Amino acid sequence: MLTRCGVPARDRDDVLQECLIGAVVAVREGRYRPQPGLHPRRILQRWLVGIAVRQSAKYHEKAYRRHEVAVPDPRAYVAGRVPSPHGEVEARALLELLWLVEPRERRVLILVGEGEQVSEVARSLGLPIGTAFSRLRRGRRRLATVLKRRRRFR
């Protein structure tokens, strides 16, 4: 479930631990109240999936606030060598602006920018292809808006 929610492999164990701690605390505080008449295993499974989804959302929110970059060197997103220091400054500024795009849209933008087809991106993220195209379109639109504002204030 955490994979489907976009939690990177390096952080899944930590987020899973947060899920389990959250479940134990909720049970102790009496917040787990299954409905009578439904299959107990099914109820527990749905409840735990809900916890996992909320914990992964918290993870992404924290990563967004930290401006976490999933690669060791952010210049890896720039194709080839940057020809001048001015070009490098522009590339870094563009990467900073990319953080103003929603994380779900940014993920699609980055993967398509790296040369993947939208169908491949949809498959790798577990999304319907229409959703991937929508996120790409919204991400491009948001990035264009941010760039226009930046140029206006220069």
C-alpha positions as CSV (number, residue, x, y, z in Angstrom):
1,M,0.0,0.0,0.0
2,L,2.8,2.4,0.8
3,T,4.3,1.7,-2.6
4,R,1.0,2.7,-4.3
5,C,1.0,5.8,-2.2
6,G,4.3,6.9,-3.6
7,V,6.5,6.3,-0.5
8,P,10.1,5.6,-1.7
9,A,11.6,2.3,-0.8
10,R,14.2,3.9,1.4
11,D,11.5,5.4,3.7
12,R,8.9,2.6,3.6
13,D,10.1,0.9,6.8
14,D,9.9,4.2,8.7
15,V,6.4,5.0,7.4
16,L,5.3,1.5,8.1
17,Q,6.5,1.8,11.7
18,E,4.5,5.1,12.0
19,C,1.5,3.2,10.7
20,L,1.9,0.5,13.3
21,I,2.5,3.0,16.1
22,G,-0.6,4.9,15.0
23,A,-2.7,1.8,15.1
24,V,-1.6,0.7,18.5
25,V,-2.2,4.2,19.9
26,A,-5.6,4.3,18.3
27,V,-6.6,1.0,19.8
28,R,-5.4,2.1,23.3
29,E,-7.3,5.3,23.0
30,G,-10.4,3.4,22.0
31,R,-10.6,4.9,18.4
32,Y,-10.9,1.4,16.8
33,R,-14.6,0.6,16.9
34,P,-15.5,-2.0,14.3
35,Q,-19.1,-2.2,13.1
36,P,-20.9,-5.3,14.3
37,G,-22.0,-7.7,11.6
38,L,-19.1,-7.1,9.3
39,H,-16.2,-9.5,8.8
40,P,-13.6,-8.5,11.4
41,R,-10.6,-9.2,9.2
42,R,-12.0,-7.1,6.4
43,I,-12.8,-4.2,8.8
44,L,-9.3,-4.4,10.3
45,Q,-7.7,-4.4,6.8
46,R,-9.7,-1.3,5.7
47,W,-8.8,0.5,8.9
48,L,-5.1,-0.2,8.5
49,V,-5.2,0.9,4.9
50,G,-6.7,4.1,6.0
51,I,-3.9,4.6,8.5
52,A,-1.3,3.8,5.8
53,V,-2.9,6.3,3.4
54,R,-2.9,9.1,6.0
55,Q,0.7,8.3,7.1
56,S,1.9,8.4,3.5
57,A,0.2,11.8,3.1
58,K,1.9,13.1,6.2
59,Y,5.2,11.7,4.8
60,H,4.7,13.6,1.5
61,E,3.7,16.8,3.3
62,K,6.9,16.7,5.4
63,A,9.0,15.9,2.3
64,Y,7.4,18.9,0.5
65,R,8.2,21.2,3.4
66,R,11.8,20.0,3.5
67,H,12.2,20.4,-0.2
68,E,13.6,16.9,-0.3
69,V,15.3,15.9,-3.5
70,A,15.2,12.2,-4.3
71,V,18.5,12.3,-6.1
72,P,21.9,13.0,-4.6
73,D,22.7,15.8,-7.0
74,P,19.8,18.1,-8.2
75,R,21.8,18.9,-11.3
76,A,21.1,15.4,-12.5
77,Y,17.8,16.8,-13.8
78,V,19.6,19.1,-16.2
79,A,20.4,17.5,-19.5
80,G,24.1,17.5,-20.3
81,R,26.7,20.0,-19.0
82,V,25.5,23.4,-18.1
83,P,27.5,25.7,-20.4
84,S,28.0,28.7,-18.1
85,P,27.6,29.7,-14.5
86,H,24.6,31.8,-15.6
87,G,23.0,28.7,-17.1
88,E,23.7,26.8,-13.8
89,V,22.0,29.5,-11.8
90,E,19.0,29.5,-14.1
91,A,18.8,25.7,-13.9
92,R,18.9,25.8,-10.1
93,A,16.2,28.5,-10.1
94,L,14.0,26.3,-12.3
95,L,14.5,23.4,-9.9
96,E,13.5,25.7,-7.0
97,L,10.3,26.7,-8.8
98,L,9.5,23.0,-9.5
99,W,8.9,22.7,-5.7
100,L,6.0,25.0,-6.0
101,V,4.2,22.4,-8.1
102,E,2.1,19.8,-6.2
103,P,4.1,16.7,-5.3
104,R,1.8,14.3,-7.3
105,E,2.1,16.6,-10.4
106,R,5.8,17.2,-9.9
107,R,6.5,13.5,-9.9
108,V,4.8,13.1,-13.3
109,L,6.6,16.2,-14.6
110,I,10.0,15.0,-13.6
111,L,9.5,11.5,-15.0
112,V,8.3,12.8,-18.3
113,G,11.1,15.3,-18.3
114,E,13.5,12.5,-17.9
115,G,12.2,11.0,-21.2
116,E,9.7,8.5,-20.0
117,Q,6.4,8.1,-22.0
118,V,3.3,9.1,-20.1
119,S,2.0,5.5,-20.4
120,E,5.2,4.3,-18.7
121,V,4.8,6.9,-15.9
122,A,1.2,5.9,-15.3
123,R,2.2,2.2,-15.1
124,S,5.1,2.9,-12.7
125,L,3.0,5.1,-10.4
126,G,0.0,2.8,-10.6
127,L,-2.3,5.5,-12.1
128,P,-4.8,5.4,-14.9
129,I,-3.3,6.9,-18.0
130,G,-5.9,9.7,-18.0
131,T,-4.9,10.7,-14.5
132,A,-1.2,10.8,-15.5
133,F,-2.0,13.1,-18.4
134,S,-4.2,15.3,-16.2
135,R,-1.4,15.6,-13.6
136,L,1.1,16.4,-16.4
137,R,-1.1,19.1,-17.8
138,R,-1.8,20.6,-14.4
139,G,1.9,20.5,-13.5
140,R,2.9,22.2,-16.7
141,R,0.3,24.8,-16.3
142,R,1.3,25.5,-12.7
143,L,5.0,25.7,-13.6
144,A,4.2,28.1,-16.5
145,T,2.3,30.3,-14.1
146,V,5.1,30.3,-11.6
147,L,7.6,31.1,-14.4
148,K,5.5,34.0,-15.6
149,R,5.2,35.5,-12.1
150,R,9.0,35.2,-11.6
151,R,9.7,36.9,-14.9
152,R,7.2,39.7,-14.1
153,F,9.0,40.5,-10.8
154,R,12.5,40.5,-12.3
